[in-house]
């Protein structure tokens, strides 16, 4: 049985046409399916967990953006099934969001007919999932991500973009405006970073992105070498740049050359530890939260499958 999860707010365009086309295609291929439409933030996680844990579905199709996809991943990873069963779960995507950064890596666009055809004809492959463990109000939490986790400017940009989305609707310009505002407002915090238990950076952190996939923030290539199947994170971090360095960096956001700039440091690893005494904002696949003190980020190699 195929479980279909639909976010009607992602993208807000062509949903009726997409659903009709999908239903007709599945019926023509004699593919049995069940579907649920999300009604509030976090609902996709609940639906995915129910589909996987209670219904036993192992194929999920997501009509939504990066945030919806991330919620579905958290539902899968928090489901009460064994790791071996979890590795049999296969995700597919029909991109409907503002950024669609993870789908971009796989060559998917908002052309829903092509995305559905890729889902029907593609071959499943294993992919990595990231896990962030953090503390908030002395309680320990974990959050999973399929694309990237960000701190500093990276996270504040998502906060600003979400506020703009509430006011003006979903549009890629939200990320551009959010980035400019975040650069102006973000302070730098004292941080020490370890990758696979080796110290890789110690400075006042302005921004950082740890990537499973190369794109974030609506197409910015922060980690151009990141590969969702290689079992390691590709990461970039930066001290606070000068105004001239910021102006120069804006020209390098989408061509993959951002990491060549002098104020940016890059590293790789399967496990990353961030040590700080500060309370800071983070984002996982665009979903924001707050943590206090140290946190750990782990790459779970081959955790689930994707078919697109």
N, C-alpha and C positions, 0 to 999 in steps of 0.2 A: 504494500500500500504506500502511495506517495502522500506525504503531508505537505500542503501548500500554506505558506504564511504570507499574508498580504498586509502591508502598511499603506493605508489609503492616503496618508498625508505626505509620504515621501514623493517628491516631485510634483504631486497634485495634478498631473496631466495624463490624459489618455487612459485612465484606469479602466473605464468601462470597456473600451476597445481591447485593451490587453486581456482582461478577464474573459471576454467572449471568445477571443482568439485562442487563449489557452484552454478553455473548457472544450471547445470544438476539437482542438488538436488532440487533447488527451482522450476524448471519447472516440475519435477516429482511430487512434492507435490502441484502443482497448486497454488503457492504463487506468486502473482504479485509483481514486484519490479522495482525500478528505481535505477540507480547507478551513482556516480560521482567519478572521480579519482583526487586526490589532485595534484596541480602543483607547489605550493610554500608554504612557511611557513605562517600559518594563514588561508590557504584556507579551511581546514576542518571545521573551525569555520563558515566561510561564507556559506559553503554547508549545514551544519547542521541547521543554522538559516533559510536558504531558505526552506529546506525540512520541517521544523517544522512550520515556520511562514506563508510562501506563499503556500506551497503545502499541508499543513495539515497532513503530515505524523506523526504517533505516534509510529512507530517502526523503530529503526535505528540499523543497523549492521555495526560495525567498524572493518575493516581489517587494523590493525596498532598497534603501540606501545603506551606507556603511554602518550607521547606527543600528538599524534593524538587523543587519547581518551579525553585528557584534552581540546583540541581545540573544539571537538564536544560538550563537556559539556558546554563550554563557549557559543557556538552557541545556545544551548538549553536554557540556563539561560538568555541570552540577547534577545531572541526572544520575539516579541510583542504578547504574549499570556497570559492568566490569570494563576495564580498559580494552580488553579484546573485543567486546561488543561495541564499544565506542569507536574503535578503529574501522568498524563496518558501516558507520553512519556516513552517508554521502550527501554533501550540500551542492545545490545549484543556485544560480543567481539570475534574476531578471532585474537589471539595475533601474532604480526609480528615484535615486537620491539626488542631492545637490552636487556632491563631489565624486561619488562612486570610485574612490581611489583604489580599493582592492580589485574591483571588477576591471579597472583599467589595465592592471598587470596582465590579466588573461585575455586582453583584447576585446572585452565586451563594451558595448556602448548602450545608449538608450534605445537602440533599434530592437524592440522587444521580440520581433519575429525571428531575428537572427539569434538572439539570446536563447529563445525557446528551442530553436533547432539545435543549437550547441548542446543544450541540456539533453535533448533526445538522442543525439548521435555521438556525443563525446564519450571518451573513456575515462573512468574514475582514476584519480591519482592521489597519493597520500600527500597531506600538507601539514605544516607545523602550526601550532597554536602557542601563544604566549600566555604566561601567568604572572600577574602582579600581586604580590603579597604586601600589605601595608597596614598601618595602625591609624585609627581615627577614634578619638575619645577613649583611648586605652583598650579598645577592642580591635582584634585582628580580623582582617577581611582578605578575600582574594577576588580578583577580577581577571577574566580571561579576555584575550584579544586576538583577532585574526590578522590584523594588518600592522599596527604600531601602537606604542605607548609614548606619550610626550610629556614634557615638564617645562615650566617656565613660559616663555613666549608661545611655544607650541600649544600649551594648554590654555593660556589666556586668550589666544586667538580663537579657539573653539568656543570659549565662553562668550566672547564678543559676537562671533558669527551666529550663535544660537539666539542671542538677544535681537540681532538684526533680522533673523529669520522670523521671530515672533511678530516683528513690526512690519516687515516688508515682504515676507514670504521667502521661499527657497530660491536662491540664485547664487551663482558662483562668485559674484561681486562681493557677497557677504564675507567670504574668506579674505579677500584682498583688503577690504576696509578693516576687518577684524585684525589682520596682521599688522597693519599700520598703527592702529590704536594700541595693540599689545606691545609693540616695540617701544612706544612712547611711555607706557605705564609700568612695564615689568621691571622690578628690582632684581639684582643679582644676589644669590645666596651662597654661603660657604658650603661646598659639597666635596666629598671624596668619592671617587668611583672605582669599583673593582670589577674586572671581567675575569671569570674563572679563577677567582681568588688572587688575582694579580692587580696591583694598583695601576690604573691607566690614566688617572687624571685627578688633580686636586687644585681647585681654584674657586672663584665665585661664579656660580653657574647662572647664565642668562637664559639659555634654552638648551633642550636636548630632545632628540627623537631616537627611539630604539625600534628598528624596523624588521618586520618579517617580510613585508612588501616594500617596494621602493617609493611609492607615492603617498602623500598625505596632504591635508589642507587644500583639497581641490586641485590636485595635479602637481604640487610641488615635489620635486625629486630630491628629498632630503637624504635618502640612502640609495643611490642609484644602482648599487651592486646587490641589494637585498633580493633574496630568492626564497619564496615560501616553502621550498622543498629541501633546502640544504642543511637544516638542523642547527643553524647558528643565527644570531642576531647580527645585523650591521647597524652601527650606531654612530651618531654625530652629536657633539656637544660644543658649546661655545661660551666664551667669556663675553662680557658686555662690549659691543663694538662701538667705535666712534661714529659720529654722524656720517662721515665720508665713507666709512666701511659699510654702513647700512645702505647708503645710496648705491654703492657698487654691488652689494649682495642682491639687491632687488632685481638686477639684470641677469642673475644666475639661478633664479628660483626653479625654473622648469627645464633647463637644458642639461641637468646632471652635473654641472660644474661647481655647484655651491660648496661642496666639501673640499675644494681646492683652495679656498680662501684662508688667509693666515690666522684669523681669529677662531677658526673651526678645527676641532680635533675629531678624528674618527677612530673607531676600534671595533673589534668583533668579539663574540663570545657566546657560549651557551647559557651562562649564568651571569647576571649583572647585579651588583649590590650598590645601592646608593646610601651613603652615610651622611647625615646632616642632623642638626638640632632644630631646624626650621619646620614650620607648617607650610606646605606647598600645595599648589593645584596641579593635578595631572589630568591627562585625557587618554582613554583607551578607545581607539577607533572613533574618536570624536565625542565620546561620552565622558563628561568631566566629573571629577570628584576631588576630595581633599585628604591629605595624609599628613601625619606628624611624625617626624623622625625618619629612621631608616626604613628602606623597603628593598625587597628582592624581586628580581624579574627573571623568570626561567623560560627557556625555549623547550617545548614539548614536541619532540621530533615525531612526525608521522602520526599525529594524534587522531585525525579524522581524514575523510576523503572529500575531494571536490570533483564535480563533473561539469565542465563548462568549455 
